[in-house]
Amino acid sequence: MRGQRLDIRHLASDAGKARVAVVVAKFGHSAVARNTLKRQLRELARARLLPRVGEVDVLLRAKREAYGAEFAELRDEVDAAAARLAR
């Protein structure tokens, strides 16, 4: 799935549980900005994505636009992805 700020990929998990990987490229931003974005995405995955998707492995890859996004915008995109994956 390709969103405005995130690329999201999924596969059936052979681990028997849902897992998430978060990839945030530098795109010329500082380590502080990258770590902040990673923490936000991990929290959204923990709270809003994993409880809804079942036993899948999910990759969240932040696009350049994710750095300038508000938390609510990222939350809405993760929620939309969770709804699509839950089907």
C-alpha positions, 0 to 999 in steps of 0.5 A: 500500500502506498500512502501520501506519507508511508509505504506499507507492505505486509506478508503472512507471519510464520512467527504466529503473531504480528510483527512490525518493522519501521524504516526511516531514511535520512532524507537530509534530516537530523538523527533527532528528527529520524528517531522522533519519527521512528518513535511515533510510527512504532507507537502507532503500530503498537496501539492502532495497527497490531491489534487489528491486523492478525498474524502478519508481518508489516513493514512501515517505510516513511517517505520524505513527506512523513517528516513534516506530517503532524502526528494526527496525519500519521495516525490517520494513514496508519488507521486507513492501512489497518482497516485495509489489512484487517479485511 
